Amino acid sequence: MQRAYYSSVYDQPAAEAWRVVRDFNNYPLYIEGVTESVIENSRRGDEVGAIRRFRYGGAWLRQQLIAHSDRDRALTYAGMEPFEFPAASATARPAPIEYRGTLKLTPIVDGNRTFVEWFVDFEANAPDGAQWTELLSKLIAQWVDSLRRTLAGGNPFGVANVPDPDGGDVAAFAATVTLSGSDGDANAPDWSRRSDEPHRTLEGAWSSRWNGEGFEWQQGSGELRVKGDRVYILFDWNQGAGKGLIDARYRGDDKLVGRYLNLGDPSITRPWVGLIVNNERIDGRHSGGRIDFRR
C-alpha cells in the first residue's frame, strides 16, 4: 500500500471546517471543479455506507463513505471503480488504481485554528507508484486549498469579489421586481445550446445573455456555483472579451437577490434579481435590463 499525503493549517476553527465537510454530499460546496453530486438510494450524507456520485473534471465518479466520526472530525471514503490516470498527464499511462481517502481536521489550541490532513492510500505496481503519488499529491493540495478558499469566504472563482452584494440598493431594487417565470417571459424561448444531459442541480455550465442600457442581447457562457446560501455566476460575452460576476443570496427556494459586477470595468455594478424556474432556466433582471441564463 502506498500513500499520497498533504497537510496544512486553516485560520478557522476545526468545528467550522467540519460543518462544511461532514456531509459527504457537500463536495460541490468546497471542491472547485465538482459541479454536481448526489447520494444514491436517498441515504444521509453522514451515513456510513452512503455512496456519492459526482461530476469532476467532466467525468462521473462514485465513492462510498466507509468511516465517519464527528468526535474525531474525520471521514474516510473508497472509490467504487478503479481510478484511471488522466490521459494528458503521462506519455505512458500508469494502470488504474483502487484507492481509499481520508480527510481529518484537528483543532489547534493556539489561535483556535485547524490542522488539516488529507491522504489517499492506493495499490500500484512499482513502475507506476511514483507517478500516482506525484499526481495525487498535487490533487490533494488543490482540494485542501479549495476548502481553504471556501472557509475564507469570497467567490469560488478566484476573481474580484462583488462589492456589497446585500446592500440597501439591492434590497430596494428587489422590492420593485416581479418575475413570473411564465411562457411569455423573454427568457422562455430556448435560445441556448441545449444539452441532452439532465441537470440534477443548478451548479455547472450555463449559457448566458444580457441586454439593456443601449446594448442589444450579448450572448456567452457561464458557470454557476453554490456556496452555502449564496449563488455565484461567472459569465462572459463578446467571445470572452467581457466578463461579469453575479453574487446573490437565496430568498426562499426560487428567488435570488444580489449584485452584478463587470470584471473588466469594476465601476459598473448593478443590483440583480433572479428567478429559478428550473435547473435549465434562470430569469434575471438588473437595474438596466436583463441578465438571463439557460441550458
C-alpha positions as CSV (number, residue, x, y, z in Angstrom):
1,M,0.0,0.0,0.0
2,Q,1.3,3.5,-0.9
3,R,0.2,6.9,0.3
4,A,-0.1,10.4,-1.1
5,Y,-0.3,12.8,1.8
6,Y,-0.8,16.6,2.2
7,S,-1.3,18.7,5.3
8,S,-1.8,22.4,6.1
9,V,-3.3,24.8,8.6
10,Y,-6.5,26.8,8.3
11,D,-7.1,30.0,10.2
12,Q,-10.7,28.9,11.0
13,P,-11.7,26.7,13.9
14,A,-11.9,22.9,13.3
15,A,-15.6,22.9,14.2
16,E,-16.3,25.4,11.5
17,A,-14.4,23.5,8.9
18,W,-16.0,20.2,9.9
19,R,-19.5,21.7,9.4
20,V,-18.6,22.2,5.8
21,V,-17.2,18.8,5.0
22,R,-19.1,16.4,7.3
23,D,-21.9,15.9,4.8
24,F,-20.5,13.5,2.2
25,N,-22.7,15.1,-0.4
26,N,-21.3,18.6,0.2
27,Y,-18.4,18.1,-2.3
28,P,-19.5,20.9,-4.8
29,L,-19.6,23.3,-1.9
30,Y,-15.9,23.2,-1.2
31,I,-14.1,21.4,-4.1
32,E,-13.7,23.5,-7.2
33,G,-14.4,21.6,-10.3
34,V,-17.1,19.4,-8.8
35,T,-20.3,20.6,-10.4
36,E,-22.8,18.0,-9.3
37,S,-23.2,15.5,-6.5
38,V,-25.9,13.1,-5.4
39,I,-26.2,10.5,-2.7
40,E,-27.6,7.3,-4.1
41,N,-30.6,5.5,-2.6
42,S,-31.6,8.6,-0.6
43,R,-29.2,7.9,2.3
44,R,-27.9,10.6,4.6
45,G,-24.6,12.4,3.8
46,D,-23.2,11.4,7.2
47,E,-24.3,7.7,7.0
48,V,-21.6,5.1,6.7
49,G,-22.2,3.1,3.5
50,A,-23.6,6.1,1.6
51,I,-22.4,6.4,-2.0
52,R,-21.9,9.7,-3.7
53,R,-21.9,10.1,-7.4
54,F,-20.3,13.3,-8.5
55,R,-19.1,15.1,-11.7
56,Y,-15.5,16.2,-11.5
57,G,-13.4,17.4,-14.4
58,G,-16.1,16.3,-16.9
59,A,-16.2,12.7,-15.6
60,W,-18.7,11.0,-13.2
61,L,-17.1,9.2,-10.2
62,R,-18.6,7.1,-7.4
63,Q,-17.2,6.9,-3.8
64,Q,-18.5,5.2,-0.7
65,L,-18.3,6.6,2.8
66,I,-16.7,3.9,4.9
67,A,-15.9,5.8,8.1
68,H,-17.3,9.0,9.7
69,S,-16.5,10.5,13.1
70,D,-17.9,13.7,14.5
71,R,-15.7,13.2,17.6
72,D,-12.5,12.9,15.5
73,R,-13.7,15.2,12.8
74,A,-12.6,12.7,10.2
75,L,-14.1,10.8,7.3
76,T,-12.8,8.0,5.0
77,Y,-14.1,7.1,1.6
78,A,-13.3,4.4,-1.0
79,G,-13.5,4.5,-4.8
80,M,-16.3,2.3,-6.2
81,E,-14.5,1.9,-9.5
82,P,-10.7,1.9,-10.4
83,F,-9.4,5.4,-10.9
84,E,-7.8,6.0,-14.2
85,F,-4.7,8.1,-14.7
86,P,-5.5,11.3,-16.8
87,A,-4.6,10.7,-20.4
88,A,-2.7,14.0,-20.8
89,S,-0.7,13.6,-17.6
90,A,1.8,11.0,-18.8
91,T,3.2,9.6,-22.1
92,A,2.9,6.0,-20.8
93,R,-0.3,5.9,-18.7
94,P,0.0,4.0,-15.4
95,A,-2.6,1.3,-14.7
96,P,-5.8,2.3,-12.9
97,I,-5.8,2.1,-9.1
98,E,-8.0,1.1,-6.2
99,Y,-7.9,3.8,-3.6
100,R,-9.1,5.0,-0.2
101,G,-9.0,8.6,1.0
102,T,-9.2,10.2,4.5
103,L,-9.8,13.8,5.5
104,K,-9.1,14.7,9.1
105,L,-9.4,18.0,10.9
106,T,-7.6,18.5,14.2
107,P,-8.1,21.6,16.5
108,I,-5.0,23.8,17.1
109,V,-5.4,25.4,20.5
110,D,-3.0,28.3,19.6
111,G,-5.2,30.7,17.7
112,N,-8.2,28.4,17.5
113,R,-7.1,27.1,14.1
114,T,-7.3,23.8,12.2
115,F,-4.6,21.3,11.3
116,V,-5.9,19.6,8.1
117,E,-4.6,16.2,6.8
118,W,-5.8,14.6,3.6
119,F,-4.3,11.4,2.3
120,V,-5.0,8.7,-0.3
121,D,-3.9,5.1,0.1
122,F,-3.7,3.1,-3.1
123,E,-2.2,0.0,-4.6
124,A,0.1,0.4,-7.6
125,N,2.9,-1.6,-9.1
126,A,6.5,-0.4,-8.8
127,P,6.8,1.5,-12.1
128,D,3.5,3.3,-11.6
129,G,3.7,4.2,-7.9
130,A,5.8,7.3,-8.3
131,Q,3.6,8.8,-11.0
132,W,0.5,8.1,-9.0
133,T,2.0,9.6,-5.8
134,E,3.0,12.8,-7.7
135,L,-0.4,13.2,-9.3
136,L,-2.4,12.5,-6.1
137,S,-0.2,14.8,-4.0
138,K,-0.9,17.7,-6.4
139,L,-4.6,17.0,-6.5
140,I,-4.9,16.7,-2.7
141,A,-3.1,20.1,-2.3
142,Q,-5.6,21.6,-4.7
143,W,-8.5,20.2,-2.7
144,V,-7.1,21.5,0.6
145,D,-6.6,24.9,-0.9
146,S,-10.1,24.8,-2.4
147,L,-11.5,24.2,1.1
148,R,-9.4,27.0,2.4
149,R,-10.9,29.4,0.0
150,T,-14.4,28.2,0.9
151,L,-13.7,28.8,4.6
152,A,-12.2,32.2,4.0
153,G,-15.3,33.4,2.2
154,G,-15.5,35.3,-1.1
155,N,-16.4,33.9,-4.5
156,P,-15.1,30.4,-5.6
157,F,-13.7,31.6,-9.0
158,G,-10.7,33.5,-7.7
159,V,-11.8,36.8,-9.3
160,A,-12.6,40.1,-7.8
161,N,-15.5,39.9,-5.3
162,V,-18.7,41.7,-5.9
163,P,-18.9,44.8,-3.6
164,D,-21.8,44.9,-1.1
165,P,-23.9,42.2,-2.7
166,D,-26.6,42.6,0.1
167,G,-26.6,46.4,0.0
168,G,-29.6,48.6,0.7
169,D,-30.0,49.5,-3.0
170,V,-30.1,45.7,-3.8
171,A,-33.0,45.2,-1.4
172,A,-34.8,48.3,-2.7
173,F,-34.5,47.1,-6.3
174,A,-35.6,43.6,-5.4
175,A,-38.8,45.0,-3.9
176,T,-39.7,46.5,-7.3
177,V,-39.1,43.4,-9.4
178,T,-41.6,40.8,-10.4
179,L,-40.5,37.8,-12.4
180,S,-43.3,35.3,-13.2
181,G,-41.4,32.5,-14.9
182,S,-44.2,32.3,-17.4
183,D,-44.1,31.2,-21.1
184,G,-44.5,34.8,-22.1
185,D,-41.2,35.9,-20.4
186,A,-38.3,36.9,-22.7
187,N,-36.3,34.0,-21.4
188,A,-38.9,31.4,-22.1
189,P,-37.8,30.6,-25.7
190,D,-34.9,28.2,-25.7
191,W,-32.1,30.3,-27.2
192,S,-29.2,28.3,-25.6
193,R,-27.2,25.4,-26.9
194,R,-29.3,22.7,-25.2
195,S,-27.6,19.8,-23.5
196,D,-29.3,16.4,-23.7
197,E,-27.8,15.5,-20.3
198,P,-30.3,16.0,-17.4
199,H,-29.3,18.5,-14.7
200,R,-30.0,17.5,-11.1
201,T,-28.6,20.7,-9.6
202,L,-28.1,24.3,-10.6
203,E,-24.4,24.0,-10.5
204,G,-22.4,23.7,-13.6
205,A,-22.2,25.2,-17.1
206,W,-24.9,27.6,-18.5
207,S,-25.5,29.8,-21.5
208,S,-25.8,33.4,-20.6
209,R,-27.1,36.6,-22.2
210,W,-27.7,40.2,-21.1
211,N,-29.1,43.4,-22.6
212,G,-30.0,47.0,-21.6
213,E,-28.6,50.5,-21.3
214,G,-28.2,50.8,-25.1
215,F,-27.0,47.2,-25.7
216,E,-28.8,44.5,-27.6
217,W,-28.5,40.9,-26.4
218,Q,-24.9,39.9,-25.6
219,Q,-24.7,36.2,-25.5
220,G,-22.0,34.0,-24.0
221,S,-21.4,31.2,-21.5
222,G,-21.2,30.9,-17.7
223,E,-20.6,28.7,-14.7
224,L,-22.8,28.6,-11.6
225,R,-21.6,27.5,-8.2
226,V,-23.5,27.4,-4.9
227,K,-21.7,28.2,-1.6
228,G,-24.0,27.9,1.4
229,D,-26.9,30.2,0.8
230,R,-25.1,32.1,-1.9
231,V,-25.1,31.6,-5.6
232,Y,-22.1,32.8,-7.8
233,I,-22.4,33.0,-11.6
234,L,-19.3,33.8,-13.6
235,F,-20.2,34.6,-17.2
236,D,-18.8,36.1,-20.4
237,W,-19.8,37.7,-23.7
238,N,-18.3,39.0,-26.9
239,Q,-16.3,35.7,-27.3
240,G,-14.9,36.0,-23.8
241,A,-13.7,39.6,-24.1
242,G,-16.3,40.7,-21.5
243,K,-16.7,39.0,-18.1
244,G,-19.1,39.5,-15.3
245,L,-19.8,38.0,-11.9
246,I,-23.1,37.8,-10.0
247,D,-23.1,37.3,-6.2
248,A,-26.6,36.6,-5.0
249,R,-28.3,35.1,-1.9
250,Y,-31.3,32.7,-1.9
251,R,-34.6,34.4,-0.9
252,G,-36.8,31.4,-0.5
253,D,-36.5,28.4,-2.7
254,D,-36.5,30.0,-6.1
255,K,-35.5,33.7,-5.8
256,L,-32.0,35.1,-6.0
257,V,-31.2,38.6,-4.9
258,G,-27.7,40.2,-5.2
259,R,-25.4,42.3,-7.4
260,Y,-23.7,42.1,-10.8
261,L,-20.1,43.2,-11.2
262,N,-18.4,44.0,-14.6
263,L,-15.0,42.4,-14.1
264,G,-13.5,44.4,-17.0
265,D,-14.7,47.7,-15.5
266,P,-15.4,47.4,-11.8
267,S,-17.1,50.8,-11.7
268,I,-20.1,49.1,-13.3
269,T,-22.2,47.3,-10.8
270,R,-26.0,46.7,-10.9
271,P,-28.5,45.2,-8.5
272,W,-29.8,41.9,-9.9
273,V,-32.8,39.6,-9.1
274,G,-33.1,36.1,-10.5
275,L,-36.0,33.6,-10.6
276,I,-35.0,29.9,-10.7
277,V,-37.7,28.5,-13.0
278,N,-35.9,25.1,-13.1
279,N,-32.5,23.6,-13.4
280,E,-32.4,24.7,-17.1
281,R,-33.7,28.3,-16.8
282,I,-33.0,31.3,-14.6
283,D,-34.8,34.5,-15.5
284,G,-32.9,37.6,-14.4
285,R,-33.3,41.3,-14.2
286,H,-30.7,44.0,-13.4
287,S,-31.5,47.7,-12.9
288,G,-30.9,48.5,-16.5
289,G,-32.2,45.4,-18.4
290,R,-31.9,41.6,-18.3
291,I,-29.2,39.0,-17.4
292,D,-30.7,35.6,-18.2
293,F,-29.4,32.0,-18.1
294,R,-30.4,28.9,-20.0
295,R,-29.1,25.3,-20.6
